[in-house]
């Protein structure tokens, strides 16, 4: 579908067509200017003009005939003037609509000050939230439209202008405006309507919980929708350092590792007991209060739970920890003076000694830093459901500067960062943490959120792992599976790590062997340890990534289509004529059209899955032995030349078919499990075919036996 038609079909009646980008008029101007075959500027650096010189000729050398009083009626200035007026129109309408929404929220807040909630207030708030989402869709459509029309201009006319206007758009309020205060107000109103109350902090040591954490990628254009879906059930959890004017807070985490990236590889390989050590602080400015955290991995199938432990220190104390000069005994004395219990002090002491010992023995130094704006949703002290949404995510290399003997543990914020020292992640990251008591069900709204089609699950996604893989590619021996996901390809290339990406064949790109930006040979070919089991050569037999980049359609069950839907972002117009795939969302430049490329989707695999595959194989063999035993018995007791003999002969190849099918399925399913191939791991056709063959053979036997009985009865009746 052409974008012009797509725009018409998605115009919101309540907004009106007159408030949208006049795409068709701009397109017509480009078409008419193209017909005139305008020539580019002959001397763009010239600083002089002549008022008596006629207009330049066209590309064909013909004079311009469309003149009025010696002036060309239709020029590129006609296009630029209309474009400027459209930008002003969109910005003006967006500002008025935002003010209208804020005014509506103020009215609702006034209504909530009474002792009783006014009837129908929730419907009013729902309407305001709906208006906000409609406005965001309006902004996205117009933002995309400007990208499309500017690309069309540069493609058909001389003197390109897209870069200038795109940069200009990003400085305008309707694009860069932060309206998160609306989200905070909506959250507060919904919380008041629900009657949320802070739960008292409980001692969880005597309670049994099932803890589960799931991570998702969220497209930029879906962030507000996801926020609105969550805040209807959970309030925005503002940190103590937050001002309340925004729903998010800047979060920095400096991860420690050594020169061989021991911690990175341990976390990537999910080695039992693998740790990650980080220094985290919140808010703008230089760090003052730092959380020293240790995360320890445990395999869930063993019944153990991964844990996160931390203690708080000041900025100067971090320096002493990094230099190995942290005075544990002095801090222990302070804790006693503060009235801490012996049990708390002992737990703190063990944790501090273990972390400082790991830093000293493993020679850990600042290696990778993650930075993002975090929006948290949670009823205070109620950890049943916790949701966090990280936006503006970037990873920064903490290597390449002088640590000054442990006096410096993070980059100087006043010094610029090189392009290959920072990786900007194109999606937001949503994390859902559930602590549900045994026997209880997951809240229904959480399941509905997961099934909305706006979340793309990425199992065990790690910001630390992604940052090391993309910013330190020369130091890693393996990379995570999501690296080859096509939606983050451009961000990896921009950080200078294109050589770890999978090849894109020439038949699927117009710009060479490695795709649009020169992607390299690919992580699968470059790192043998990338694969969960086996080698990169074995991966070629059923490579998910190869299938993806070669244009094969996405296979799998309906649940897997959620990922494909996420990657298409719901935009269904033709990109061959005037649509740049990277212009399909706002304001991120990461969006790509994925009609022929399915996203990476990795199944979660536990050891028991392999054993289940073997048990299934043994069940099939058992059935084959039973069938062959029946066939052998029939042959042993049947008369030569009788139908029973033929029936036994027919059953023998069927039993051999069961054996062959069981062996083939064992290896086929083991390969799919080993490679984490997305989609179904069962075979609906094989059992059906074997069952039909058995039914046919048994039916033939039944018919012949029935015929024999009837024939005997007839002969007996006739006296034979």
C-alpha positions in Angstrom: 0.0 0.0 0.0 1.3 3.5 -0.9 1.9 5.8 2.0 -0.6 8.4 0.7 -3.4 5.8 0.7 -2.3 4.5 4.1 -2.4 8.1 5.5 -5.9 8.6 4.3 -7.1 5.3 5.8 -5.7 6.2 9.2 -6.9 9.8 9.5 -8.7 10.2 12.8 -12.2 11.7 12.3 -12.1 13.6 15.6 -8.9 15.4 14.4 -10.0 16.1 10.8 -8.1 15.8 7.6 -7.3 19.5 7.5 -4.9 19.1 10.5 -2.8 16.3 8.9 0.1 16.7 6.5 -1.0 17.7 3.0 0.9 14.8 1.5 -0.8 14.6 -1.8 -0.3 18.3 -2.6 3.4 18.1 -1.8 3.7 15.0 -3.9 2.0 16.7 -6.8 4.4 19.7 -6.6 7.3 17.2 -6.8 5.7 15.5 -9.8 5.3 18.7 -11.6 8.8 19.9 -10.8 10.2 16.6 -12.0 8.5 17.0 -15.3 10.3 20.3 -15.8 13.7 18.5 -15.5 15.3 21.1 -13.4 19.0 21.4 -13.5 21.2 21.5 -10.3 22.9 24.8 -9.3 25.8 25.4 -11.6 27.9 27.3 -9.1 26.4 26.9 -5.6 29.4 28.7 -4.0 28.8 31.9 -6.0 28.0 34.9 -3.8 26.6 37.1 -6.6 23.3 37.2 -8.5 21.9 39.3 -11.4 18.4 40.8 -11.5 18.4 41.0 -15.3 19.6 37.4 -16.1 16.9 35.0 -17.3 16.2 31.7 -15.4 18.5 28.8 -16.2 17.6 26.2 -18.8 16.4 22.6 -17.9 18.5 19.5 -18.0 17.7 19.1 -21.7 18.9 22.7 -22.4 15.3 24.0 -23.1 14.3 27.3 -21.7 11.7 27.5 -18.9 8.3 28.3 -20.4 6.2 28.3 -17.3 6.8 32.0 -16.5 4.7 34.9 -15.2 6.2 38.4 -15.6 9.5 36.7 -16.2 9.4 34.7 -13.0 9.0 30.9 -12.8 5.6 30.2 -11.3 6.5 26.7 -9.9 9.9 26.3 -8.2 11.3 24.3 -5.4 10.5 27.3 -3.2 6.9 26.4 -3.7 7.6 23.0 -2.1 9.7 24.5 0.7 7.1 27.1 1.5 4.3 24.6 1.7 6.5 22.3 3.8 7.3 25.0 6.3 3.6 25.9 6.6 2.8 22.2 7.2 5.4 21.9 9.9 4.0 25.0 11.6 0.5 23.6 11.3 1.4 20.2 12.9 3.3 21.8 15.7 0.5 24.3 16.4 -2.2 21.6 16.5 -0.1 19.3 18.7 0.5 22.0 21.2 -3.2 22.9 21.4 -4.2 19.3 21.8 -1.6 18.7 24.6 -2.9 21.8 26.4 -6.5 20.5 26.1 -5.5 17.1 27.6 -3.7 18.8 30.5 -6.7 21.0 31.1 -8.9 17.9 31.2 -6.6 16.3 33.7 -6.7 19.4 35.9 -10.5 19.2 35.9 -10.4 15.6 37.0 -7.9 16.3 39.7 -10.2 19.0 41.1 -13.0 16.4 41.1 -10.9 14.0 43.1 -10.4 16.4 45.9 -13.9 15.7 47.2 -14.6 13.0 49.7 -16.4 10.8 47.1 -15.3 10.0 43.6 -17.8 11.4 41.1 -19.7 8.8 39.2 -18.4 8.3 35.6 -15.0 9.7 36.5 -13.2 6.6 35.3 -14.9 6.9 31.9 -13.7 10.5 31.7 -10.1 9.6 32.5 -10.3 6.7 30.0 -11.3 9.2 27.3 -8.4 11.5 28.2 -6.0 8.6 27.9 -7.5 7.6 24.6 -7.1 11.1 23.3 -3.4 11.1 24.3 -2.8 7.9 22.4 -4.7 9.2 19.4 -2.5 12.3 19.5 0.7 10.2 19.5 -0.6 8.2 16.5 -1.3 11.6 14.8 2.3 12.7 15.5 3.8 9.4 14.3 1.8 9.5 11.0 2.8 13.1 10.2 6.4 12.4 11.3 6.6 9.5 8.9 4.9 11.5 6.2 7.5 14.2 6.3 10.2 11.6 6.0 8.5 10.1 3.0 7.9 13.3 1.1 11.5 14.5 1.8 12.9 11.3 0.5 10.8 11.6 -2.6 12.0 15.2 -3.1 15.7 14.2 -2.8 15.1 11.2 -5.1 13.5 13.2 -7.9 14.9 16.7 -7.7 18.3 18.3 -7.5 19.5 20.1 -4.4 18.6 17.6 -1.6 17.1 18.9 1.6 16.1 15.9 3.7 19.0 16.1 6.1 18.3 19.8 6.9 14.6 19.4 7.4 14.9 16.1 9.5 17.4 17.9 11.8 15.0 20.8 12.0 12.0 18.6 12.8 13.9 17.0 15.7 14.3 20.4 17.3 10.6 21.3 17.1 8.4 20.8 20.1 6.0 18.4 18.5 8.8 15.9 18.0 11.1 16.4 20.9 8.5 17.5 23.4 8.4 15.4 26.7 4.8 15.0 27.7 5.5 12.4 30.4 3.9 14.6 33.0 0.6 13.5 31.4 1.5 9.9 32.1 2.3 10.8 35.7 -1.0 12.5 36.2 -3.0 9.7 34.6 -1.2 7.2 36.9 -2.0 9.3 40.0 -5.7 9.6 39.0 -6.1 5.9 38.2 -4.4 5.1 41.5 -6.9 7.3 43.4 -9.8 5.7 41.6 -8.5 2.2 42.4 -7.9 3.2 46.0 -4.3 2.0 46.0 -2.6 1.9 49.4 1.0 1.3 50.3 1.5 -2.2 51.7 3.6 -2.5 54.8 7.0 -4.0 54.2 6.9 -7.7 55.1 9.5 -10.2 56.1 9.6 -12.5 53.1 11.9 -15.1 54.7 8.9 -17.2 55.9 7.0 -17.0 52.6 7.3 -19.2 49.5 7.3 -17.3 46.2 7.7 -18.2 42.6 9.8 -15.5 41.1 9.8 -14.9 37.3 11.4 -12.1 35.3 10.6 -11.6 31.6 12.2 -9.0 29.4 10.8 -7.5 26.2 11.7 -5.1 23.5 9.2 -2.3 22.9 9.1 -0.2 19.7 9.5 3.6 20.2 6.1 4.4 18.8 4.5 1.9 21.2 6.0 3.3 24.4 3.1 5.5 25.4 0.6 2.7 24.7 2.5 0.3 26.9 2.8 2.9 29.7 -0.9 3.6 29.5 -1.8 -0.1 29.6 0.3 -0.5 32.7 -0.6 2.6 34.6 -4.3 1.6 34.5 -3.3 -1.2 37.0 -0.1 0.0 38.7 0.9 3.5 39.7 4.1 5.1 38.5 6.6 4.4 41.3 8.5 7.7 41.7 11.9 7.5 43.4 12.8 9.7 46.3 15.1 11.7 44.1 12.5 12.3 41.4 10.9 15.7 41.1 7.5 14.4 40.1 7.5 16.4 36.9 8.4 13.3 34.8 7.7 9.6 35.0 11.3 8.5 34.5 14.6 8.8 36.2 18.2 8.7 34.9 19.9 5.5 35.9 23.6 4.7 35.4 25.4 1.4 36.1 29.1 0.8 35.7 29.9 -2.9 35.3 33.2 -4.3 36.4 35.2 -7.0 34.5 38.8 -8.0 33.8 40.9 -7.9 30.6 39.6 -11.4 29.5 36.0 -10.4 30.2 35.6 -13.4 32.6 32.3 -12.1 34.1 30.9 -11.3 30.6 31.5 -14.9 29.4 30.2 -16.4 32.6 27.0 -14.5 32.3 26.6 -15.2 28.6 27.2 -18.9 29.0 24.9 -19.0 32.0 27.5 -20.8 34.1 26.0 -21.7 37.5 27.3 -19.2 40.0 28.3 -16.7 37.4 28.3 -13.2 38.9 28.0 -9.6 37.6 29.3 -6.7 39.7 28.1 -3.2 39.1 28.1 0.3 40.6 24.7 1.9 40.2 23.5 5.5 40.9 20.3 7.4 40.2 19.6 11.0 39.1 21.4 13.6 37.1 24.8 15.0 38.0 27.8 13.3 39.6 27.2 10.2 41.7 26.9 10.7 45.4 25.1 7.6 46.7 26.2 4.4 44.9 24.7 0.9 45.2 27.4 -1.8 44.9 25.5 -4.7 43.5 26.2 -8.4 42.8 24.0 -10.6 40.7 24.5 -14.3 40.9 23.1 -16.7 38.2 21.3 -19.9 39.2 19.7 -22.4 36.8 16.0 -22.3 37.5 15.5 -26.0 36.5 17.6 -27.0 39.5 15.1 -25.3 41.8 17.5 -22.5 42.8 16.8 -18.8 42.2 19.1 -16.1 40.8 19.7 -13.4 43.4 20.7 -9.8 43.5 22.5 -8.4 46.6 23.7 -4.9 47.3 25.0 -2.4 49.8 25.2 1.4 49.8 28.4 3.5 49.8 29.5 7.0 49.1 31.5 8.1 46.1 34.8 8.3 48.0 34.2 4.8 49.4 33.9 3.4 45.9 37.4 4.7 45.2 38.7 2.9 48.3 36.9 -0.3 47.3 38.5 -0.1 43.8 41.9 0.4 45.4 41.4 -2.4 47.9 41.6 0.1 50.8 38.0 -0.2 52.1 37.9 -0.2 55.9 35.4 -2.9 56.7 35.9 -2.8 60.4 35.3 1.0 60.6 32.1 0.6 58.7 31.1 -2.3 60.9 31.6 -0.1 64.0 29.4 2.6 62.5 26.6 0.1 61.9 26.7 -0.9 65.5 26.5 2.7 66.6 23.4 3.1 64.3 21.7 0.3 66.2 21.9 -2.4 63.4 21.3 -6.0 64.6 24.1 -8.5 64.6 22.4 -10.5 62.0 22.2 -7.5 59.6 25.8 -6.6 60.2 26.9 -10.2 59.6 25.0 -10.4 56.3 26.5 -7.1 55.2 30.0 -8.1 56.3 29.8 -11.4 54.3 28.5 -9.6 51.2 31.1 -6.8 51.3 34.0 -9.2 51.8 32.9 -11.5 49.0 32.5 -8.5 46.5 35.8 -6.8 47.5 37.5 -10.2 47.4 36.2 -10.8 43.8 37.3 -7.3 42.7 40.8 -8.0 44.1 41.3 -11.6 43.0 39.7 -11.3 39.5 41.4 -7.9 38.9 38.0 -6.3 38.1 38.0 -2.8 36.7 35.2 -0.5 35.1 34.4 -2.0 31.8 30.9 -1.2 30.6 28.4 1.4 31.5 24.7 1.4 30.8 22.6 4.5 30.9 18.8 4.9 30.5 15.7 6.6 31.7 13.7 4.2 33.9 10.0 4.4 34.5 8.9 2.0 37.3 5.4 0.9 38.0 4.7 -0.6 41.4 2.5 -0.3 44.5 5.1 0.7 47.2 6.4 -2.3 49.2 4.1 -4.7 47.2 6.3 -6.8 45.0 3.6 -9.0 43.5 3.9 -7.3 40.1 6.7 -4.9 39.3 7.1 -3.4 35.8 10.0 -1.2 34.6 10.4 0.4 31.3 13.9 1.6 30.2 14.1 4.2 27.4 16.9 6.2 25.8 19.1 3.1 26.5 22.8 3.4 25.6 25.9 1.5 26.5 29.2 3.3 27.0 32.6 1.7 27.0 34.5 2.4 30.3 37.8 1.5 28.7 40.4 3.8 27.2 41.0 6.3 29.9 43.3 6.5 32.9 41.8 5.0 36.1 44.4 7.0 38.1 45.2 4.0 40.3 41.5 3.5 41.3 40.8 7.2 41.9 38.5 7.3 38.8 35.9 4.6 38.2 33.7 6.3 35.5 34.2 8.5 32.5 34.6 12.3 32.9 31.2 13.5 31.9 32.7 16.7 30.4 34.8 14.8 27.9 33.2 13.7 24.5 32.7 10.1 23.8 33.8 8.6 20.4 31.3 7.1 18.0 32.7 3.6 18.6 32.6 4.0 22.3 28.9 4.3 22.6 26.0 2.1 21.4 22.5 3.5 21.3 19.9 0.8 21.6 17.0 1.4 19.2 14.2 -0.1 21.4 12.9 0.4 24.9 13.3 -2.5 27.3 10.3 -3.6 29.4 10.8 -5.9 32.4 8.0 -7.7 34.2 8.8 -9.2 37.6 6.3 -11.4 39.2 6.4 -12.7 42.8 3.3 -14.9 43.0 2.5 -17.2 45.9 2.5 -20.9 45.1 -1.0 -21.9 43.8 -1.8 -18.3 42.8 -2.4 -17.2 39.2 -0.7 -14.4 37.3 -2.9 -11.3 37.2 -5.1 -11.4 34.2 -4.1 -7.9 33.1 -0.4 -9.0 32.9 -1.3 -11.8 30.5 -3.4 -9.3 28.5 -0.4 -6.9 28.3 1.9 -9.7 27.2 -0.6 -10.6 24.4 -1.1 -7.1 23.1 1.3 -7.6 20.3 3.5 -4.6 21.3 6.0 -6.6 23.3 8.7 -8.7 21.8 10.1 -11.2 24.3 13.9 -11.5 24.3 14.8 -14.3 26.7 17.6 -13.4 29.2 18.4 -10.1 27.4 21.2 -8.3 29.2 22.3 -4.7 28.7 25.8 -5.5 30.0 26.2 -8.4 27.6 24.9 -6.4 24.7 27.2 -3.5 25.4 30.3 -5.7 25.7 29.5 -7.6 22.5 29.0 -4.5 20.4 31.6 -2.2 21.9 34.4 -4.7 22.7 34.0 -7.1 19.8 37.7 -7.8 19.6 37.8 -9.0 23.2 34.8 -11.4 23.3 34.9 -15.0 22.1 31.1 -15.3 21.9 28.1 -13.1 21.5 24.5 -13.4 22.4 21.8 -14.7 20.0 19.9 -11.4 19.7 22.9 -9.7 18.1 21.7 -10.9 14.6 18.2 -9.5 15.1 17.7 -7.3 12.1 15.9 -4.5 14.1 19.1 -3.6 16.0 21.4 -4.0 13.0 21.8 -0.3 12.2 22.7 0.5 15.9 25.4 -2.1 15.9 26.9 -0.9 12.7 26.9 2.7 14.0 29.0 1.6 17.0 31.6 0.0 14.7 30.8 -3.6 15.3 29.4 -4.5 11.8 31.8 -7.5 11.4 29.9 -9.5 14.0 26.7 -9.4 12.1 25.3 -12.1 9.8 25.7 -11.6 6.0 22.8 -10.2 4.0 22.9 -11.7 0.5 23.0 -9.5 -2.6 19.6 -10.7 -3.8 18.0 -9.2 -0.7 19.8 -5.8 -0.7 20.5 -3.1 -3.3 23.7 -2.0 -1.7 26.1 -5.0 -1.8 27.0 -8.2 -0.2 26.8 -7.0 3.4 23.6 -5.0 3.3 22.8 -1.3 3.5 25.8 -0.4 5.7 28.4 -3.0 5.0 27.7 -5.6 7.6 30.5 -8.1 8.0 30.7 -11.9 7.8 28.5 -12.5 10.9 28.8 -13.6 14.4 27.9 -17.2 13.6 30.9 -17.5 11.2 33.2 -15.4 13.3 32.7 -17.0 16.7 32.4 -20.8 17.0 31.3 -20.4 20.6 28.2 -18.4 19.6 26.2 -21.6 19.2 24.6 -23.2 22.2 26.1 -26.5 21.3 28.2 -27.7 18.3 30.1 -25.6 15.8 29.3 -22.9 13.3 29.5 -25.4 10.4 26.7 -27.4 12.0 24.7 -24.3 12.5 24.5 -24.0 8.7 22.2 -27.0 8.5 19.3 -25.3 10.1 20.4 -21.7 10.7 17.5 -19.5 11.9 19.4 -16.4 10.9 20.2 -17.7 7.4 16.5 -18.5 7.0 15.7 -15.0 8.2 18.1 -13.2 5.9 17.4 -15.3 2.9 13.8 -14.1 2.8 12.0 -17.2 4.1 8.7 -16.6 5.8 8.4 -16.8 9.5 7.3 -20.2 10.7 5.8 -21.1 14.0 2.6 -21.2 16.0 0.3 -18.2 16.4 2.1 -17.1 19.5 5.3 -16.7 17.6 3.6 -14.3 15.2 3.6 -11.7 18.0 7.3 -11.2 17.3 6.7 -10.8 13.6 4.0 -8.3 14.2 6.2 -6.3 16.5 8.9 -6.1 13.8 6.4 -5.0 11.1 5.1 -2.2 13.5 1.7 -2.4 11.8 2.8 -0.3 8.9 1.6 -2.0 5.8 2.4 0.4 2.9 4.6 -0.1 -0.1 8.2 0.9 0.6 9.6 0.4 -2.9 8.4 3.7 -4.3 8.9 6.5 -1.8 9.3 4.9 1.6 12.5 4.5 3.4 12.2 1.6 5.8 14.1 3.5 8.5 11.5 6.2 8.5 8.6 4.1 9.7 8.4 5.2 13.3 9.0 8.3 15.4 11.4 9.5 16.6 13.6 6.5 16.4 15.6 5.8 13.2 15.8 2.1 13.9 12.6 0.9 12.2 13.0 -1.3 9.2 10.5 -3.1 7.0 10.5 -6.8 7.7 8.1 -8.3 5.3 10.7 -10.8 4.2 12.7 -11.2 7.3 11.4 -12.7 10.5 12.9 -11.6 13.8 15.2 -13.7 15.9 13.0 -15.6 18.4 14.8 -18.1 20.7 13.0 -20.8 22.6 13.8 -21.3 26.2 15.5 -24.8 26.6 16.1 -26.7 29.7 18.0 -30.1 30.0 14.8 -32.0 30.6 13.7 -31.1 27.0 16.5 -33.3 25.6 15.4 -36.2 27.9 11.8 -35.8 26.8 12.9 -36.1 23.2 14.7 -39.4 24.0 11.6 -40.7 25.9 9.4 -39.9 22.9 11.9 -41.9 20.7 11.7 -44.8 23.1 7.8 -44.7 23.0 7.9 -44.9 19.2 10.3 -47.8 19.3 8.1 -49.6 21.8 5.1 -49.2 19.4 7.3 -50.5 16.5 8.3 -53.6 18.6 4.6 -54.3 19.4 3.6 -54.1 15.8 6.5 -56.2 14.6 5.7 -58.8 17.4 2.0 -59.0 16.3 3.2 -59.4 12.7 5.6 -62.1 13.6 3.0 -64.0 15.6 0.5 -63.8 12.7 3.1 -65.1 10.3 4.0 -68.0 12.6 0.5 -69.2 13.1 -1.0 -68.5 9.6 -1.5 -71.0 6.9 0.7 -70.6 3.8 -1.1 -68.6 1.2 -3.9 -67.4 3.6 -4.9 -63.8 4.0 -3.5 -63.9 7.5 0.0 -64.4 6.1 -0.5 -61.4 3.8 -1.7 -59.3 6.8 1.4 -60.2 8.8 3.6 -59.3 5.8 1.8 -55.9 5.5 2.4 -55.1 9.2 6.2 -55.8 9.1 7.1 -52.8 6.8 4.8 -50.6 9.0 6.8 -51.5 12.0 10.0 -50.7 10.1 8.4 -47.4 9.2 7.8 -46.7 12.9 11.5 -47.3 13.6 12.7 -45.2 10.8 10.3 -42.3 11.6 11.3 -42.5 15.3 15.0 -42.2 14.5 14.5 -39.4 12.0 12.3 -37.4 14.4 14.8 -37.9 17.2 17.6 -36.3 15.2 15.4 -33.7 13.6 13.9 -32.5 16.9 17.4 -32.6 18.7 18.7 -30.3 16.0 15.9 -27.8 16.4 16.4 -27.9 20.2 20.1 -27.5 19.9 19.7 -24.4 17.6 16.8 -23.0 19.5 14.8 -22.8 16.3 11.6 -20.7 16.7 8.3 -22.4 16.0 6.9 -25.9 16.7 9.1 -28.8 17.7 6.5 -31.4 17.1 5.6 -33.1 13.8 1.8 -33.1 13.1 2.2 -34.9 9.8 4.2 -38.0 10.6 1.9 -39.6 13.2 -1.1 -38.8 11.1 0.4 -40.6 8.1 1.4 -43.7 10.1 -2.0 -43.8 11.8 -3.8 -43.6 8.4 -1.6 -46.5 7.1 -2.5 -48.6 10.2 -6.2 -47.7 9.8 -6.1 -48.8 6.1 -4.4 -52.1 6.9 -6.7 -52.9 9.8 -9.7 -51.9 7.7 -8.6 -54.2 4.9 -8.1 -57.0 7.4 -11.5 -56.3 8.9 -13.2 -56.4 5.5 -11.6 -59.7 4.5 -12.4 -61.3 7.8 -16.0 -60.0 7.6 -16.2 -61.3 4.0 -14.9 -64.7 5.2 -17.5 -65.0 8.0 -20.3 -64.0 5.7 -19.2 -66.5 3.1 -19.0 -69.3 5.7 -22.5 -68.4 6.9 -23.8 -68.5 3.3 -22.2 -71.9 2.6 -23.5 -73.3 5.9 -27.0 -72.1 5.0 -26.8 -73.7 1.6 -25.7 -77.0 3.2 -22.1 -77.0 2.0 
